[in-house]
Amino acid sequence: AKAKELLTQAGKGSGFEVPLLTYPNTTLAKAGEALRAQLARVGIKVNLETLTVGAATDKMFVQKSAPLYLTGWSLSMEPDSNASQSFRSGGFYNPAKTPNPDMDALVAEAAATYDIDKRRPMYQRMSDMVLAQALWNPLVYNVLYAAASKKVGNVDSFITRVEGRYSVKELWLKKA
């Protein structure tokens, strides 16, 4: 009811159509269908457009001809790589390129700080700002499942790596 009320206030009470750009990926396809169904309930018709990753990224961030992009995100051990590219005013993955001096200053300060205990609240503040301004809206998180023999040690670190890259060199076989 609240969504329909807000749409009416915005002059879109009878609904509207919007393209949603994505690329071939099982999780994104399911998320796109769920999003389409949810938005249809308030009168928004979502037209899914599936392109290759390169073509979709080009259409969104270079041509700037797509209003919505359902995509994935790969984490990095160095949070500045995502913050600088995605949250800075001129960052490539910041489609609006809206000037935001507060965010720019916070990104620069965090990147220049080496103490993890000092950096952590800076990146948390960035996340809070991003969500409050709806610059990004995380919708789906994948869950990684893994199975291993009880003989394999350190499996937990293997399946919980933050940056999404897995390395068997951190695993070992326990002695029988």
Phi, psi and omega in degrees: 000320181295320180297316179295323177298315180294322177297319178296316178299328181274003179081017181239032184301332180270006178089180179195171177252147178214135175281143176236114184273139174204186179225165184297111180197129185303312181296316180293324178297315178295317179297319179298318179294318178296316179297317178300314181295318181294316181289331178298330181296339178249011175095010178261120179265118180263126176255104180288131176238116183255121179233174172294161180304313182298315181293320180294316179297318178298315182297322182280310191261339179259303180287335182055042184247016177230132181279333182225141181224116176266110188221175176257171182221129178258125181281160179229151176296333179258104186297340180296331181299318177285317183298313182295319182283332189253329188252334178298153181307318182259012182298141183304317183271019173254093189296328183283331183055025180293127180301132179217083184302325179296315179294316180302317180294320180293319177299314180296317181295316180295320180295331182270358182257129183262339181286115184300321181293335176275327181289319186309309180294334177293314180290329175294319178297320176301313180301317179299317179296317181299313181291321180296326181267359181056037175292323177224153174222096179297128184250321189223139173240128177287151174246131179262128176250141178216148176232141179208155175296153177295347179284344183271127180261152176071028181297323182302318179293330180293320185267359181241019181295129185298318188281359176078008177252133185248140182225122179288348181294346178267000178262158175212162176263131178282148178291144182287000000 
